[in-house]
């Protein structure tokens, strides 16, 4: 499977009958998958299908999906309110019978408030269903565009992470070969320190000092840390090769890298090894920052 980042953007326009619509999708980094839909009034019934489809193709990220729908203006319909007209005619007939006044004219009746109504045309159910189908199809298209963008960025991130692993491996090899961590160098340095202590006081036991020196030398050995760093490099490369939603596992490995490098720095017994450890720590931090963008 391909690697994917968690960032992407796509927009899609479409129309169906009197309806025009626009989809806008944007995804950003997140610990899990959070789909946030904004739909116009009356379109809530399509939300379950949209949400289900998004969860099928995305594993992580906050996804903002915004739908805008407009219906083209149709000719308004003029109609007579039969109930109001009947009431007006009844009142007019009663008044005419009682007063002998002339019956109301048509234009007079039409001028009365409430007799004539101007309304929007009734919606067409078939047109609405067709529009919903078009909106769902457009969502598939725009979602596929976001997925493709995330994969392209994921491929670029994979190359960057591979380079960082090579740097970590190179620096670990340099630390392993550092003259300061060779047994003879450690012994010579400790011997000098023991000699200085013996010269300053006659209360030190040489045998005891030798034992302490051996313990210090054992604690200063970074072989175990370097072995674990090498193992983490192998695991990270394997995850990058397999692809898919591996961001969380790579993030865990980044934390493990950081832990081993910190221990290496704390055990460093000369300036060259310390500088190498600090340089490795910087590369591990760059690795961790890039991993935060992976799905």
C-alpha positions in Angstrom: 0.0 0.0 0.0 1.1 3.6 -0.6 1.9 6.0 2.2 -0.5 8.9 2.7 -0.2 12.2 4.4 -3.1 13.7 6.3 -3.3 17.0 4.4 -5.3 17.5 1.2 -7.7 19.8 -0.6 -10.1 19.5 -3.5 -13.1 21.3 -4.9 -15.8 20.1 -7.3 -18.7 21.9 -9.1 -21.8 20.3 -10.7 -25.4 20.7 -11.6 -28.5 18.6 -12.0 -31.7 20.0 -13.4 -32.4 23.3 -11.7 -29.8 22.6 -9.0 -26.2 23.7 -9.0 -23.8 22.6 -6.3 -20.2 22.8 -5.1 -18.2 20.5 -2.9 -15.1 21.6 -1.0 -13.0 19.1 1.0 -10.0 19.9 3.2 -8.1 17.5 5.5 -5.5 18.3 8.1 -3.5 16.4 10.7 -5.3 14.8 13.6 -4.7 11.9 16.1 -7.7 10.0 14.7 -10.4 10.4 12.0 -12.8 13.3 12.5 -15.3 14.0 9.6 -17.0 17.4 9.9 -19.8 17.9 7.3 -21.6 21.2 6.6 -24.8 20.6 4.5 -27.5 23.0 3.5 -30.9 22.8 5.1 -33.0 19.9 3.8 -29.9 17.8 2.8 -29.3 16.0 6.1 -30.6 12.7 4.8 -27.4 12.2 2.6 -25.1 12.6 5.6 -24.9 8.9 6.6 -23.9 7.9 3.1 -21.2 10.6 3.0 -19.8 9.8 6.4 -19.7 6.0 5.6 -17.9 6.5 2.3 -15.3 8.8 3.9 -14.5 6.3 6.7 -14.0 3.6 4.1 -11.1 5.4 2.4 -9.6 7.5 5.2 -8.0 6.4 8.4 -6.7 9.6 10.1 -7.1 13.3 9.8 -9.7 16.0 10.4 -11.8 16.3 7.2 -13.9 19.4 6.6 -16.5 18.8 3.9 -18.7 21.7 2.8 -21.6 21.4 0.4 -23.3 24.4 -1.2 -26.5 23.9 -3.2 -28.6 26.5 -5.1 -31.8 26.0 -7.0 -32.4 28.1 -10.1 -35.3 30.6 -9.8 -38.4 29.3 -11.5 -41.4 31.4 -12.6 -43.6 32.2 -9.7 -47.2 31.0 -9.7 -50.1 33.3 -9.2 -53.2 31.7 -7.7 -56.5 32.7 -6.0 -57.0 31.8 -2.4 -60.4 30.2 -2.8 -61.2 30.4 1.0 -60.5 34.1 1.2 -62.4 34.8 -2.0 -65.4 32.9 -0.8 -65.5 34.8 2.5 -65.2 38.1 0.7 -68.0 37.3 -1.7 -70.3 36.2 1.1 -69.7 39.4 3.0 -70.1 41.5 -0.2 -73.4 39.7 -1.0 -74.8 40.3 2.5 -73.9 44.0 2.3 -75.4 44.3 -1.2 -78.7 42.7 0.0 -78.9 45.0 3.0 -77.8 48.2 1.4 -78.6 47.8 -2.3 -75.0 48.6 -3.1 -73.6 47.3 -6.4 -71.8 44.0 -6.3 -67.9 44.2 -6.2 -66.1 44.1 -9.5 -63.4 41.6 -10.4 -60.6 44.2 -10.2 -61.9 45.3 -6.9 -61.8 41.7 -5.6 -58.3 41.1 -6.9 -57.1 44.2 -5.1 -58.1 42.9 -1.8 -55.3 41.6 0.4 -55.1 37.8 0.6 -57.3 37.0 -2.4 -54.3 36.7 -4.8 -51.2 34.9 -3.7 -47.8 34.7 -5.5 -46.0 31.5 -4.6 -43.0 29.5 -5.6 -43.7 26.5 -7.8 -44.0 23.1 -6.1 -40.8 21.2 -6.0 -40.3 18.2 -8.3 -39.5 15.0 -6.4 -37.8 13.4 -9.3 -35.5 16.4 -9.8 -34.7 16.4 -6.1 -33.7 12.7 -6.1 -31.6 13.3 -9.3 -29.8 16.2 -7.6 -29.1 14.1 -4.5 -27.6 11.4 -6.7 -25.5 13.9 -8.5 -24.3 15.4 -5.2 -23.3 11.9 -3.9 -21.4 11.1 -7.2 -19.6 14.5 -7.0 -18.6 13.7 -3.4 -17.0 10.5 -4.7 -15.0 12.5 -7.2 -13.8 15.1 -4.8 -13.0 12.5 -2.1 -10.9 10.6 -4.7 -9.0 13.8 -5.5 -8.2 14.4 -1.8 -7.0 10.8 -1.4 -4.8 11.2 -4.5 -3.3 14.4 -3.2 -2.6 12.8 0.2 -0.9 9.9 -1.5 1.3 12.1 -3.6 2.4 14.0 -0.5 2.8 10.7 1.4 5.2 9.5 -1.3 7.3 12.6 -0.9 7.3 12.2 2.9 8.4 8.6 2.5 11.5 9.7 0.6 12.3 12.4 3.2 11.9 9.8 6.0 14.1 7.4 4.2 16.8 10.0 4.0 16.5 10.7 7.7 16.9 7.0 8.5 20.0 6.9 6.4 21.4 9.9 8.4 20.5 8.2 11.7 22.3 5.0 10.5 25.3 7.0 9.4 25.6 8.9 12.7 25.1 5.7 14.7 28.0 4.1 12.8 30.1 7.2 13.5 29.3 6.9 17.2 30.2 3.2 17.1 33.6 4.0 15.5 34.3 7.0 17.8 37.9 6.6 19.3 36.6 7.8 22.6 34.4 4.7 23.2 37.2 2.2 22.5 38.0 0.1 25.6 41.7 1.2 25.6 40.7 4.9 25.4 38.3 4.5 28.3 40.9 2.6 30.4 43.5 5.3 29.7 41.2 8.1 30.7 40.1 6.3 33.9 43.8 5.5 34.7 44.7 9.2 34.5 41.8 10.1 36.8 42.8 7.3 39.3 46.4 8.5 39.2 45.3 12.1 40.0 43.2 10.9 42.9 46.1 8.8 44.3 48.5 11.7 44.1 46.1 14.0 46.0 45.4 11.7 48.9 46.8 8.5 50.4 43.5 7.4 51.7 42.2 5.9 48.5 42.4 2.1 48.1 43.8 1.3 44.6 41.9 -1.9 44.3 38.6 -0.2 45.2 39.3 2.5 42.7 40.0 -0.1 40.0 36.6 -1.8 40.7 34.8 1.6 40.6 36.6 2.4 37.3 35.4 -0.9 35.8 31.8 -0.2 36.8 32.0 3.3 35.3 33.4 1.9 32.1 30.6 -0.6 31.9 27.9 2.0 32.4 29.5 4.2 29.8 29.2 1.5 27.1 26.6 2.5 24.4 26.6 -0.8 22.5 23.1 -1.7 23.7 21.7 1.7 22.6 23.4 1.5 19.2 22.0 -2.0 18.7 18.5 -0.8 19.5 18.8 2.2 17.2 19.8 -0.2 14.4 16.8 -2.3 15.1 14.5 0.7 15.0 15.9 1.7 11.7 15.1 -1.7 10.3 11.5 -1.6 11.6 10.9 2.0 10.3 12.1 1.0 6.8 9.8 -2.0 6.9 6.8 0.2 7.8 7.7 2.7 5.1 7.9 -0.1 2.5 4.6 -1.7 3.5 2.8 1.7 3.5 -0.8 2.2 4.5 -1.8 3.9 7.8 1.5 3.5 9.6 1.8 7.0 11.1 1.1 6.0 14.7 3.6 3.2 14.6 6.3 5.4 13.1 5.6 8.0 15.7 6.1 5.4 18.4 9.5 4.4 16.8 10.4 8.1 16.7 9.9 8.3 20.5 12.0 5.1 20.9 14.8 6.7 18.7 14.7 9.8 20.9 15.0 7.7 24.1 18.0 5.8 22.8 19.8 8.9 21.5 19.2 10.7 24.9 20.7 7.7 26.7 23.7 7.7 24.3 24.3 11.4 24.9 24.1 10.9 28.7 26.7 8.1 28.5 29.0 9.9 26.1 32.5 10.2 27.6 34.2 12.5 25.2 33.4 15.6 23.1 33.3 13.8 19.7 30.7 11.3 20.9 28.6 14.0 22.5 28.6 16.0 19.3 27.6 13.0 17.3 24.8 12.2 19.7 23.5 15.8 19.6 23.5 15.7 15.8 21.6 12.4 15.8 19.1 13.9 18.2 18.5 16.7 15.8 17.9 14.3 12.9 15.5 12.2 15.1 13.5 15.3 15.8 13.3 16.0 12.1 12.1 12.5 11.5 9.5 12.8 14.3 8.1 16.1 12.8 7.7 14.6 9.4 6.0 11.4 10.8 3.3 13.7 12.4 2.0 14.4 8.8 1.5 10.7 7.9 -1.8 9.0 8.1 
